[in-house]
């Protein structure tokens, strides 16, 4: 099934984030251009089903693609309805004229997979997984070579090892590939060890179409993932992760309450909190006080922009049994803006800006709850 792309050309960061989440929620793939000139180029290459911008198009337009100009204020439901109505199936282009009978049949183009890994066992397993698939492997052993090789070969699939020397968290490579019109549609398959979980959470929050195979590699399972990605099939739901046995596991020392409407953000925060011994539970603002009374959590994490977030802090501080619970606020705003909403004189209140930096979130949550690494 072919991917359906929506091109965003929005120079307002807050609007861009809101519209990108809304469009992805409707099942579309998203590509972003920083200005109208680059947007016009991406429209030619990707042929998106819709272009959305907060600025009128230049004279050249967007290669004739459907165009939606954003209102000054975004109303999510009307905007969703408009996007759906403008992206109904378009008529197929007229069939190409048949080649002359005397023309020689063209030789099939070589189909590639770029595999970035320094693990000496990986190439052999990949070769076993690709048997009979008419695909050649181009190996890359350094992070600095990855994007150049992908752009050069335009592979059917990019396989990247999160343990590759020089690779930080994988998000930077993914962002570079997705925002380059020449590589934005290439499927991505990641491999990595157990300690790659935090990096994987950040990657999946950026692009949920990415697949992941935890080491050690299994040729049969890897082949199934490759075939599925090449067929454009949607990713299956993630398998539940069993707790890691043994003395290295962090013992559970309490509960944490999370108030955030974004399921991807909740999942990332729950994983980080588990690393410091807290089991996370999510709830709605309307039931937060009841949940806090029942759980008596060691920490409450709340989006500062959520309705009732500040009122909940006030109510908790007035309750004799709950007033000592630390609060960790998160929001897509600056610390200075947050200071206008919450008191910084309270040492049990912290703030982390969205999008989350996992390291900062973990450090502040550990500090607020008195956790120290064993």
N, C-alpha and C positions, 0 to 999 in steps of 0.2 A: 504494500500500500504506500503510495507516494506521500511524502510529508507535505503538509499544508502550512505554508509560511505566512506570517504577518510581519511586515516591516514597520518598525517604530522609528520616527524621526522627531524626537521630542527633546527640546533643550532645557526643560525644567526637570531637575533630578527627582523631585517628589512625585510629579505627575508621571514621569517615566516608570518609576518603581510601581506605582499604583496600577497603571495601564498594563505593564508587563505581567504582573500577577493575575490581573483579570483575564488577559488574553490566554495565558498559559492554562488558567482554570477552565477555559472553554475547549481545551484540547489542541490548541494550535502550537506550532513551533514558532519561536520568536527570534528575529534578528534585528539588530540595532545599528543605526547609522548616526554619527554625531552631527551631520548637517545635511542640507538638501542636496548638495552636489554629490556627496558619497551615497546618499539615499537613492539618487537616480541611477547610479552605477549598480548598486545592489539590486534594484528593481529589475534591471536588464538581465542580470545573471540568475537571480533566484525566481523571478516571475511570481512574487507573492500574491496570495488571493486578496490581500488588502494592505494598503499603506495608511498608517495613522500618524498624524502630525498635529502639533499645535501652531504650525505656521503654514500659510498657503504655499502651494508648490511653485517652483520657478517656472519660467516659460516653457522649458523643455519637458516639465512634468516628470512622471514616474513610469515611463515606458508604457503608458496606457493602462496601468493597473488601477483597480478601484481605489478611490481616495476618500478618507474620512478626516475632516477637520475637527479637532477637539474644541468643545466649548471651554470658556474660561473656568467654569466650575464643573468638575467631573461628577456625574450622577451614575453610580455603578449599574443599576438595573436598566435604565434607558440605554446606556452605552452598550451593555451586553446585547440587548435586543437589536440595536442598530448593527453591531458587528455580525450577528447571526444572519440578519436579513441581507447584508451586503456580501456575505461569503457563501451563499447558496451556490450549488454546482453550476459552473459556467459552461456554455456550449463548447464542445470539442472543436479544435481547429480543423479546417478541411484536410483530407488525406493528402499526403505528398504524392506527386506524380511518380508513377513507376519508372524505374531506371530503364534505359534502352536495353533491348534483348541482347545486344552485342557487348554490353558492359561486363567487365570482369568482376566477379564477386570480391568484395573488400575482405581483406584478412582481418580476423577478429583482433581487437585491441587487447593487449596484455592487461590482466586484472591483478591489482596488487593489494597486499596487506602490509602496512608499515608496522613493525613490531619493535617497540623501544624497551629494551631490557638488557641489563648487564649480567643477568643470571645465566651461567653456561648451560643449564638444563632446559631453559625456556625454548630455544630454537627447535630442539628435537621434539618436544611435546607439541609445539605449534605445527610442525611438519606432519605429525601423526593426526592431528585434528583436521588438517586441510586435505587429507587424502581424497582424491576424486572430486574436489571442488573447483578445479581449474583456476587456482589462485597462486601467485608467487609471493614470497615473503621478502621484504626489504628490511634488513636488521639495522637498528640504531642502538648504540651503546652509551650515548651521552645525551643529557637533557638539552644541551645547546643545539643539537642537530635535529631535534624532533620536528619543529614547525616548518623548517626549510624543506625537509624531506617529504613531509605530508603535502606541502604546497606544490612541490615539484612533481610528485607521482600521482596526485589526486586519487588516493587508494580507495578501494571499496570499504575499508575498515581501518581504523587506527587502534592498535593494541598498545597500551602504555602501562609499564610497571611503576607503581608508586614508590618502589624502593630504588628507582633509577638514580645514580649519583648526579647531584646537581639539581634534582627536582625538589621543589619546596613542598607545596601542598597539592599540586595538580590543578588547582583552580585557575592559576594564571595561564597555563597551557590551554586549558579548555576555553577560557574566555577569548584568548587570542585566535583559536580555531573557529569559534562560533561567530566572531565578529568580522572575520575575513570572508568576503563573498566567495572566494575560491575554495574554501574549506568548510564553510558553515554547515553543510548538509552531511558531512562524513560521520558515520556512526562511530562511537567510542566505546571500547571495552577495556576496563581497568583490571589489573591484577595486583595483589599486594598481600603483605603479611597481616597478622591480627592487629598489630599496632598502627595499621593504616586506617582504623575505624574513624578517627576524628577527621582526617582529611577527606575520607569518603563522604561523611555527613555534609561537609561544606560543598563538595562537588555535586551531590544529589540535590542539595537545596538550590544550586544554580541551574542544573539541568537534570530533570528526573528521567530522561531517556537513556542516560549512561548505564551500562551494565558493569557488574563487578564479580570477579572470581577470586576467592580467597586462596592463597597458597596453602598447601602444595597443589599444583595444577593437576587436573584430571582431564586427559585428552578427550574423552567422550563428552564430558560436561562442557568443556571448552568448545567443542565442535557444535554442540546444540546451541550455545549462545551465539556463535558466529553465524550459523544458518538463520537463526531467528532475527538477528540484527540486519543481515543482508536482505531478508524478506520484509523488513519494515514493520515487524510485529511489535506491539506494545510490550513494555517490560512487565514481567510477572510481579505480583506483590512480594516484598522482601520476606525471606524466611525468618522466623523468630530466632534470635540469637540465644543459645544456651549459656547460662552463667559459667564463667571460667572456674574450674575447681582448683583446690590447692591453696597454699598459704599466701600466694601472690594476690588473690582476690581481695578487694577492699570490703571489710565487713560493713553491713548496713547499720547505720547508727541513728537513723531517723527518717522523717518524711519531709518532702518539699512540696509546696502548692504552687502551681503555675497558672497564671491568668494571661493567656495570649491567644488571639483568634487564628494565628498562622500555624497550621499543623506541622509544617516543615521546621519552623523555629522551635516549636515545642519538642519535637523529636531530638533536635540538636542539643537543646538545653537539658533534656532528660538524660541523654547519654553522658554529658559532662558532669551533671550532678551525681550520677551513679558512680563516677570515678572518685568522688569524694565521700562516698558512703551514704548518699541520700536517695531514697526512692521517690520519684516524682509522680504527682497526681495532678490532672488538669480539672478546672472547673470554670463555670461562668461567673461573671461579677455578681450576679443576683444571688448566687448561692455560696459566695466565698466566705462569708462570716460563719455560716453553718458548718462548712467544710473545715474551716480553721478550728472551730470549737471541737469538732470530732477528732481531727487528726492531731491537733496541737503540733504543727510542723516546726521543724528546726529553721525553716526559711520560707518566705513567700516571695515569689518572682512574679512581677506584674508589668505589663506594657503600660507605661505612664499615659499613653494616649487612650487607653481603654476607658469607657464611661464608668465612673465610680471608683477609679483607682486611688485617687487622693482621699476620697471619702472613706474607703476601706482602711487606709492607713490610720486616719483619725479615729475610726471606730475601734480598731484593734488596740490603739494606744489607750483608749478609755476603758478597756476590759482588764480587770485585775489579773485574770488568769492568762491572758494572751499578750499583754502589753510589751513583753520582752522579746517577742518574735522579730528577728531581723527582716528587713525588706530590701530586695534588690530590684530596682526599677530598670526597665529597658525601654528605649523609644527611638524613633527616627527623628531625633532633634539634637541640638548641641547641649553640652553641659550647662551653658549659660541659660538656655531656654528652660532647661529642667529646673534650674534654681528658682525660677519664678513660680514653680508649682509645688515643690517640696522643700522641706527644711534641711539644710546641710549641717545644722548644729547637732543633729541626732547621729551619734556614731554607729547606730545599728541600721542606718539607711545608706544604700549605695546606688550608683547609677552607671549603666554601660550603654553606649550608643549603638543603635542598629545601623547597618547590618552587624551582627555580633562578631566580635573578635573572640574565638573560643578561649584563647589563653587568658585574656583579660577577664572574661566572664568567670572562668574557673578560679582564677586567683582571688577575685573579689568575693565570690561565693564561699571559698575556703576561709578567707579572712573573717567574713561576717559570722560564720558558724563555728569558728575556732578549730578548723581542721588542719592538721599538719601531716605531711607525707610520712609514712613509716620509714 
